[in-house]
Each structure stands twice: as structure tokens, then as C-alpha cells.
Amino acid sequence: VKRFLAHTRKDVDAGETLRSITSSPHADHFTNLMLSEIPDALDSLCDPNSRWGKYVVVVGDDPQNQKQQDGGVRLPCQNYVGKAKCNSDPGCIYQEALTACIDSPCIRHCGELECSSNAAAYCEWTSAPVDGCRKMEFCQHIDQKTCELDSWCLWNQATLGCEEKPCLHHNENSCLADRDHDCTWQTGTQKCVLTPCQYPDSVTCGADPTCEWNGHCLVSSDNACIVKPCLATDEVACTADPRCAWASQACSLKPCSEYPGEKCCNAVDGCHWDVRQSPAFCSQLPCRKFDRNGCAGEKECMWSDAKMKCVEKDCSVLEKCQCEGDPDCFFVSSLEGSAHCTFQRYGTCPTLDVVLLLDGGESMSRAFGRHPNGFYALVEVVKDWAATD
């Protein structure tokens, strides 16, 4: 237990002595806590997702490692991570709106008639190991034909068993939160689907006739196996894919759409990662499609003589007269003699440093909104903000 946030040399030496006599792994089994932090640490002692709980609570496929409680509930529902593990417990159900595992409403029914009448919650009365109301077990069909007739299920040829279909979610958040499968939300169809073409290299990717290896990125980690784009033979099907355009009776990629990754996309002049729909994709910056005349009529754009292109408005490059003539910009002058043009919304800001601390937790490495991970998401949001200061 530490008294203050800072450690003395004696504190550090005492901690190292205690660490050496703890069980392995020492880094996880030993910690230094403030007195106020101890209750929370003890409360999570038996949470299998906590620092110590993952060693205290043994959860596995071996029945001897799982203490079966009344009705077959192995763990409190909140301790299950992911839809598949949650729904495999007859006392729990996955709540998509919360992206969390919660108690099934069935366990609140104490009588058989009340239980059986709640068909909406998939309740059924069971007598083993004791009488009680529990959620029906999904996809417990023993033959392939019956399994495939169930819209919730699919037959696994490898295990010769019936399983719940992957990515059965009804909103984007729960789709992206799926920990059991790599799922993608499709804005156009409003459906959650198993992400296609998830092959790790060009060889296995090329073996699938529906996929192709996209190697346009200089950042090799962004190169990826993707569904072959723009194969449609009619305008309606072609333009249903936001990456494609119909012209001269042919479907082809729009500018920038050939770049498959966010980092790769944003490194290309005139391109940006478009998150207005899912799955996100690389698209041309809106102003780049205008010539000089068209650019002049666009509120968010300005003509760059240096680049000879229409670019996104940047008040900071304008001279005083130009700045004061643009309703979106504000010319700042101070007693110290510094003067510059900025956007109206920042006209009252003093000179200041903004420090951002990014969370390094596990969730940051997963898909974040329509970005590949949380770090990209936050950095891109801040970059977009900084570009309009």
C-alpha cells in the first residue's frame, strides 16, 4: 500500500522485495495501491475479466473447472465477454443496445405457465437439474437439414455441428462490438455481415475468385484483401457501391477509392478516409472535384494558386484584406503585435497548448466507429480539428 502518489527509494525497494515472493507472473500478481483503491481491487477479485480475477476464476471447457450453479449458470452474466459466450448460458442474454451480457428475463418467471407464455424472450420450462424457467438454447439441432431450416443457425462442416450464425446484430454499435467474429456493418442494406475476403496474404486472397489483393499502399500494413470492386454491369448496381461511378456504360473506381487503408488513404494528397457510411472507404476530398470557376461558388472551398487546385478552405493562409472579406474567417491582432487569420469560431482563443492523453486500453486496438482502431480514430479527429484552426 502506498501513502502518496510518489515513491521514495525505500518504497521501491520494499515493493521489489514483496514482488519477488509473489506467484508467477509477478507483474500481474503484485501491485502497489493507494488505500482508497483497495476496495475496488477486492470487489473485482472474482471477476474473470479483471487483473486478478482471470487467475482466481477458472473458466474453460473442462466441466471439472466449471462450478455449475442452479439452472446451469456458470458465471454472473456481466462477466461474459461477447455474444456467443453470453448466449451459450441459459441464464443470460446478449443485449445489443448495451453491447453487454445481462440476465435473461426468463429467470424471473417462477411458474411454468408464466414462463411458457413469454415466447418473445425465448423462455421454456425445464426440470433439470431443478425446475425453473430458462432461455431456450439456440441451434441445438443434431442434423444438418433441421439446422439449416432455422434462420438463426448454420451447419459447421468442420465440426459437424449446428451453430448460431455469426454477426446476427441489428445495429452498427453491436455489430462492431462483436468479439467472436470480424463483422462489418453495411449502411446500404442496414445489415451486419461477416467481413468478406479476410485472407492474410496475396496468395490465399487470389485463390478466392470473389477477392483481390489491393497493394496500392506504400504502408504495407494497409494493403489488404478486398472484395473485387465495380463489377456491376448496370448503373443502379454500380452506384450502389459508393466507391464506384457509372460512365460510358461501364462501372469504374472513383478517384482515391483504390486505397484500402485509412493511414494509406490520408497520406495521399486530395484523399481522405470517408466515415459517412459503413464500411468506410477512401474518397476524394469534396473540393478537389471543382475547377477554378466552380471552386469560387463553394463556401467550404478556396482556390490554391500554389497547387493550381481547389482545396479545403484554410483561413490561416489569407492576408488581412482577404480574411476580413470572408465571413467564415476572423483577423486576430494583439497588443504584442502578432496578427493572423483564423476561423471565426476560434477568433476569441488565446495562445494556448492543448495536451491530449490517449487511453492505451485493449479496446483502443479494436475497430472504433468506422476506423480500424481507436488510435487512428482519435488522431484523425484531432487532425481534422487542427486543420481548421
C-alpha positions as CSV (number, residue, x, y, z in Angstrom):
1,V,0.0,0.0,0.0
2,K,1.4,3.4,-1.0
3,R,0.8,6.5,1.1
4,F,1.3,9.1,-1.7
5,L,1.4,9.1,-5.5
6,A,5.2,9.5,-5.5
7,H,7.5,6.7,-4.3
8,T,10.5,7.0,-2.1
9,R,13.6,4.8,-2.6
10,K,12.5,2.8,0.4
11,D,9.0,2.3,-1.1
12,V,10.5,1.0,-4.4
13,D,12.9,-1.4,-2.5
14,A,10.2,-2.7,-0.4
15,G,8.0,-3.3,-3.4
16,E,10.7,-5.2,-5.2
17,T,11.2,-7.4,-2.2
18,L,7.5,-8.3,-2.0
19,R,7.2,-8.7,-5.8
20,S,9.9,-11.4,-5.7
21,I,7.9,-13.7,-3.3
22,T,4.6,-13.5,-5.2
23,S,3.5,-16.3,-7.5
24,S,4.1,-16.0,-11.3
25,P,3.5,-13.9,-13.2
26,H,4.9,-11.4,-10.7
27,A,3.9,-8.4,-12.8
28,D,0.2,-9.3,-12.6
29,H,0.1,-10.8,-9.1
30,F,1.7,-7.8,-7.4
31,T,0.6,-4.2,-7.5
32,N,1.0,-1.0,-5.5
33,L,-2.3,0.6,-4.4
34,M,-3.4,3.7,-2.7
35,L,-5.6,3.0,0.4
36,S,-8.7,4.3,-1.4
37,E,-8.1,1.9,-4.4
38,I,-8.1,-1.3,-2.3
39,P,-12.0,-1.8,-2.0
40,D,-12.4,-1.7,-5.8
41,A,-9.5,-4.1,-6.3
42,L,-11.0,-6.6,-3.8
43,D,-14.5,-6.2,-5.3
44,S,-13.2,-7.3,-8.7
45,L,-11.2,-10.2,-7.2
46,C,-13.6,-12.8,-8.7
47,D,-14.3,-11.0,-12.0
48,P,-12.7,-13.2,-14.7
49,N,-12.0,-10.1,-16.8
50,S,-10.1,-8.3,-14.1
51,R,-6.4,-8.3,-13.4
52,W,-6.5,-10.9,-10.6
53,G,-9.8,-12.5,-11.4
54,K,-8.5,-14.1,-14.6
55,Y,-6.3,-16.2,-12.4
56,V,-8.7,-16.8,-9.5
57,V,-11.7,-17.8,-11.6
58,V,-11.0,-20.8,-13.9
59,V,-13.3,-20.9,-16.9
60,G,-12.8,-23.4,-19.6
61,D,-14.4,-26.3,-21.5
62,D,-13.5,-28.9,-18.8
63,P,-16.7,-29.5,-16.8
64,Q,-14.5,-30.0,-13.7
65,N,-13.3,-26.4,-14.0
66,Q,-16.8,-25.0,-14.1
67,K,-19.0,-25.0,-11.0
68,Q,-22.5,-25.4,-12.3
69,Q,-24.9,-23.4,-10.3
70,D,-28.7,-23.6,-10.3
71,G,-30.0,-23.9,-13.8
72,G,-26.6,-24.2,-15.5
73,V,-25.4,-20.7,-14.9
74,R,-21.6,-20.8,-14.8
75,L,-20.9,-17.1,-14.2
76,P,-22.7,-13.9,-13.4
77,C,-23.9,-12.7,-16.8
78,Q,-21.9,-9.4,-16.7
79,N,-18.7,-11.4,-16.7
80,Y,-19.3,-12.9,-20.1
81,V,-17.4,-11.1,-22.9
82,G,-19.0,-11.4,-26.3
83,K,-22.4,-12.5,-27.7
84,A,-21.6,-16.2,-28.3
85,K,-20.4,-17.0,-24.7
86,C,-23.2,-14.9,-23.3
87,N,-26.0,-16.7,-25.2
88,S,-24.5,-20.1,-24.5
89,D,-25.5,-19.6,-20.9
90,P,-29.3,-20.4,-20.5
91,G,-29.5,-17.8,-17.7
92,C,-28.1,-14.9,-19.8
93,I,-29.0,-13.0,-23.0
94,Y,-26.9,-10.5,-25.0
95,Q,-28.4,-7.0,-25.0
96,E,-27.5,-5.3,-28.3
97,A,-28.4,-1.8,-27.2
98,L,-26.0,-2.0,-24.3
99,T,-23.5,-4.3,-26.1
100,A,-23.4,-6.3,-22.8
101,C,-24.5,-9.6,-21.4
102,I,-27.4,-9.3,-18.9
103,D,-29.7,-11.7,-17.0
104,S,-32.3,-13.3,-19.2
105,P,-35.9,-12.2,-18.3
106,C,-36.8,-15.8,-18.2
107,I,-35.1,-16.4,-14.8
108,R,-37.6,-14.0,-13.2
109,H,-40.6,-16.3,-14.0
110,C,-41.3,-18.6,-11.1
111,G,-44.2,-20.6,-12.6
112,E,-44.4,-22.9,-15.7
113,L,-47.4,-21.1,-17.2
114,E,-45.9,-17.6,-16.8
115,C,-42.6,-18.9,-18.3
116,S,-44.1,-20.6,-21.3
117,S,-46.2,-17.6,-22.1
118,N,-43.1,-15.4,-22.6
119,A,-42.3,-16.6,-26.1
120,A,-40.8,-13.2,-27.1
121,A,-37.9,-13.8,-24.7
122,Y,-37.5,-17.5,-25.9
123,C,-38.4,-18.8,-22.4
124,E,-39.0,-22.5,-21.7
125,W,-39.7,-24.5,-18.5
126,T,-37.0,-27.1,-17.7
127,S,-36.9,-29.7,-15.0
128,A,-33.1,-30.4,-15.0
129,P,-31.2,-30.0,-12.8
130,V,-34.1,-28.4,-11.0
131,D,-37.5,-26.9,-12.0
132,G,-37.0,-23.5,-13.5
133,C,-37.6,-21.1,-16.3
134,R,-34.6,-20.7,-18.6
135,K,-33.9,-19.3,-22.1
136,M,-34.1,-21.8,-24.9
137,E,-30.8,-23.0,-26.1
138,F,-30.2,-21.8,-29.7
139,C,-29.1,-24.0,-32.6
140,Q,-29.1,-27.4,-30.7
141,H,-30.2,-29.3,-33.8
142,I,-28.4,-32.6,-34.3
143,D,-28.8,-32.9,-38.1
144,Q,-27.8,-30.6,-40.9
145,K,-31.2,-30.3,-42.6
146,T,-33.1,-29.2,-39.4
147,C,-30.2,-26.8,-38.6
148,E,-30.3,-25.1,-42.0
149,L,-34.1,-24.6,-41.8
150,D,-33.5,-22.5,-38.7
151,S,-32.9,-18.9,-39.8
152,W,-30.7,-18.3,-36.7
153,C,-28.4,-21.2,-37.4
154,L,-25.8,-22.7,-39.8
155,W,-24.2,-26.1,-40.1
156,N,-20.4,-26.3,-39.5
157,Q,-19.0,-28.9,-41.8
158,A,-15.7,-28.9,-39.9
159,T,-17.2,-29.8,-36.5
160,L,-20.4,-31.4,-37.9
161,G,-22.4,-29.3,-35.5
162,C,-25.1,-26.7,-35.6
163,E,-24.0,-23.2,-34.6
164,E,-25.6,-19.7,-34.3
165,K,-24.9,-17.6,-37.4
166,P,-22.1,-15.1,-37.0
167,C,-22.8,-11.3,-36.9
168,L,-26.5,-11.5,-36.1
169,H,-26.8,-7.9,-34.9
170,H,-29.4,-5.3,-35.7
171,N,-27.4,-2.1,-35.2
172,E,-24.0,-0.8,-36.0
173,N,-22.7,-0.5,-32.5
174,S,-23.4,-4.1,-31.5
175,C,-22.1,-5.2,-34.9
176,L,-18.7,-3.6,-34.3
177,A,-18.6,-4.7,-30.7
178,D,-18.8,-8.4,-31.7
179,R,-15.8,-10.1,-30.1
180,D,-16.4,-13.5,-31.6
181,H,-16.3,-12.6,-35.3
182,D,-14.9,-10.0,-37.6
183,C,-18.2,-8.2,-38.5
184,T,-18.9,-5.3,-40.8
185,W,-22.0,-3.0,-40.8
186,Q,-23.4,-2.2,-44.2
187,T,-25.1,1.2,-44.3
188,G,-26.8,0.5,-47.6
189,T,-28.5,-2.7,-46.5
190,Q,-28.7,-1.9,-42.8
191,K,-27.2,-5.4,-42.1
192,C,-24.3,-6.8,-40.1
193,V,-22.3,-9.3,-42.1
194,L,-19.2,-11.4,-41.7
195,T,-16.4,-9.3,-43.2
196,P,-15.5,-10.9,-46.6
197,C,-12.1,-11.6,-48.0
198,Q,-10.3,-11.8,-44.7
199,Y,-7.2,-13.5,-46.2
200,P,-3.8,-12.6,-44.7
201,D,-1.7,-12.6,-47.9
202,S,-2.0,-12.2,-51.7
203,V,-1.7,-15.9,-52.4
204,T,-4.7,-17.0,-50.4
205,C,-6.6,-13.9,-51.4
206,G,-6.1,-14.6,-55.1
207,A,-7.3,-18.2,-54.7
208,D,-10.8,-16.8,-54.0
209,P,-12.5,-15.6,-57.2
210,T,-14.5,-13.0,-55.4
211,C,-11.5,-11.3,-53.9
212,E,-8.4,-9.4,-55.0
213,W,-5.2,-8.2,-53.3
214,N,-5.0,-4.4,-53.0
215,G,-1.4,-3.5,-52.9
216,H,-1.6,0.2,-53.7
217,C,-0.4,1.4,-50.3
218,L,3.2,2.3,-49.6
219,V,2.4,1.5,-46.0
220,S,2.4,-2.3,-46.4
221,S,0.3,-2.9,-43.3
222,D,-2.6,-1.1,-45.0
223,N,-2.5,-3.4,-48.1
224,A,-5.4,-5.8,-47.8
225,C,-7.5,-8.5,-49.4
226,I,-10.8,-6.9,-50.6
227,V,-13.9,-7.8,-52.5
228,K,-13.4,-7.1,-56.2
229,P,-15.0,-3.7,-56.7
230,C,-17.1,-2.2,-59.5
231,L,-18.0,-5.4,-61.4
232,A,-21.6,-4.3,-61.9
233,T,-23.0,-4.2,-65.4
234,D,-25.8,-1.7,-64.8
235,E,-25.9,1.8,-63.4
236,V,-28.1,1.1,-60.4
237,A,-25.9,-1.8,-59.1
238,C,-22.8,0.2,-59.9
239,T,-23.7,3.4,-58.0
240,A,-25.0,1.3,-55.0
241,D,-21.3,0.9,-54.2
242,P,-20.0,4.4,-53.0
243,R,-16.6,3.6,-54.4
244,C,-17.8,3.3,-58.0
245,A,-19.0,5.6,-60.7
246,W,-21.0,4.8,-63.9
247,A,-19.7,6.4,-67.1
248,S,-19.6,5.4,-70.8
249,Q,-21.7,2.3,-70.0
250,A,-19.0,1.0,-67.6
251,C,-18.5,0.8,-63.8
252,S,-15.2,2.0,-62.5
253,L,-13.5,3.2,-59.3
254,K,-13.8,6.8,-58.3
255,P,-10.6,8.8,-57.6
256,C,-8.9,7.7,-54.3
257,S,-11.1,4.6,-53.9
258,E,-8.2,2.3,-54.8
259,Y,-6.5,2.9,-51.4
260,P,-7.8,0.3,-48.9
261,G,-6.4,1.6,-45.5
262,E,-7.0,4.8,-43.5
263,K,-3.4,5.6,-42.9
264,C,-2.5,5.0,-46.6
265,C,-5.5,7.0,-47.8
266,N,-4.9,10.1,-45.7
267,A,-1.2,10.1,-46.8
268,V,-2.4,10.8,-50.5
269,D,-2.9,14.4,-51.4
270,G,-6.6,15.1,-52.2
271,C,-7.8,11.9,-50.5
272,H,-9.5,11.3,-47.1
273,W,-11.0,8.4,-45.1
274,D,-14.7,8.8,-45.5
275,V,-16.7,7.7,-42.5
276,R,-20.1,9.0,-43.5
277,Q,-21.2,5.4,-44.2
278,S,-20.1,1.9,-43.3
279,P,-17.8,0.3,-44.3
280,A,-15.7,3.4,-44.5
281,F,-13.6,3.9,-47.6
282,C,-11.1,6.3,-49.2
283,S,-12.7,9.1,-51.2
284,Q,-11.6,12.3,-52.9
285,L,-11.8,15.4,-50.8
286,P,-15.0,17.3,-51.8
287,C,-13.4,20.5,-53.1
288,R,-11.0,18.6,-55.4
289,K,-13.7,18.0,-58.0
290,F,-14.2,21.7,-58.8
291,D,-12.4,23.8,-61.3
292,R,-11.5,27.4,-60.6
293,N,-14.9,28.7,-61.5
294,G,-16.8,26.1,-59.6
295,C,-14.5,26.5,-56.6
296,A,-15.4,30.1,-56.2
297,G,-19.0,29.2,-55.6
298,E,-18.3,26.7,-52.8
299,K,-18.4,28.0,-49.2
300,E,-16.1,25.4,-47.9
301,C,-13.5,25.6,-50.6
302,M,-10.8,28.0,-51.9
303,W,-8.6,28.1,-55.0
304,S,-4.9,27.4,-54.3
305,D,-2.6,29.2,-56.8
306,A,0.4,27.2,-55.5
307,K,-1.3,23.8,-56.1
308,M,-3.5,25.0,-59.0
309,K,-6.3,23.1,-57.4
310,C,-9.5,23.7,-55.5
311,V,-8.7,22.9,-51.9
312,E,-10.5,23.0,-48.5
313,K,-10.7,26.5,-47.0
314,D,-7.8,27.5,-44.8
315,C,-8.2,30.9,-43.2
316,S,-4.6,30.9,-41.9
317,V,-3.1,31.5,-45.4
318,L,-5.2,34.6,-46.1
319,E,-3.9,38.1,-46.0
320,K,-5.7,40.7,-43.8
321,C,-7.9,42.1,-46.6
322,Q,-8.9,38.6,-47.8
323,C,-9.5,37.4,-44.3
324,E,-11.8,40.2,-43.4
325,G,-13.7,39.8,-46.6
326,D,-14.5,36.1,-45.8
327,P,-17.5,35.7,-43.4
328,D,-16.0,32.4,-42.2
329,C,-12.7,33.9,-41.2
330,F,-11.6,36.4,-38.5
331,F,-8.5,38.5,-38.4
332,V,-6.8,38.5,-34.9
333,S,-4.4,41.2,-33.8
334,S,-2.9,41.7,-30.4
335,L,-1.0,44.2,-28.3
336,E,2.1,42.1,-28.7
337,G,2.0,42.8,-32.4
338,S,1.2,39.3,-33.6
339,A,-1.6,39.1,-36.2
340,H,-3.1,36.2,-38.1
341,C,-6.2,35.0,-39.8
342,T,-8.3,32.1,-38.3
343,F,-11.8,30.7,-38.5
344,Q,-14.5,32.7,-36.8
345,R,-15.1,30.1,-34.1
346,Y,-11.5,30.4,-32.9
347,G,-11.4,34.2,-33.0
348,T,-11.6,34.6,-29.2
349,C,-9.0,31.8,-28.4
350,P,-5.8,33.0,-26.6
351,T,-2.5,31.3,-27.4
352,L,-2.6,28.0,-25.6
353,D,-1.2,24.5,-25.6
354,V,-3.7,21.6,-25.8
355,V,-2.5,18.3,-24.3
356,L,-4.4,15.1,-25.2
357,L,-3.9,11.9,-23.2
358,L,-4.9,8.7,-25.2
359,D,-6.2,5.6,-23.4
360,G,-3.9,2.6,-24.1
361,G,-6.6,0.0,-23.1
362,E,-7.4,-3.1,-25.1
363,S,-10.5,-1.6,-26.7
364,M,-8.3,1.0,-28.5
365,S,-6.8,-1.7,-30.6
366,R,-10.2,-2.8,-31.9
367,A,-12.4,-1.2,-34.6
368,F,-13.6,2.2,-33.3
369,G,-16.6,3.6,-35.0
370,R,-15.7,3.4,-38.7
371,H,-12.0,3.5,-38.2
372,P,-9.7,0.4,-38.0
373,N,-8.8,1.2,-34.3
374,G,-9.2,3.7,-31.6
375,F,-5.8,5.4,-32.1
376,Y,-6.5,6.1,-35.8
377,A,-10.0,7.4,-34.8
378,L,-8.7,9.9,-32.2
379,V,-5.7,11.0,-34.2
380,E,-7.8,11.7,-37.3
381,V,-10.5,13.6,-35.4
382,V,-7.8,15.8,-33.8
383,K,-6.1,16.2,-37.2
384,D,-9.3,17.4,-38.8
385,W,-9.8,19.8,-36.0
386,A,-6.3,21.1,-36.1
387,A,-6.6,21.6,-39.9
388,T,-9.4,24.1,-39.4
389,D,-7.9,26.2,-36.6
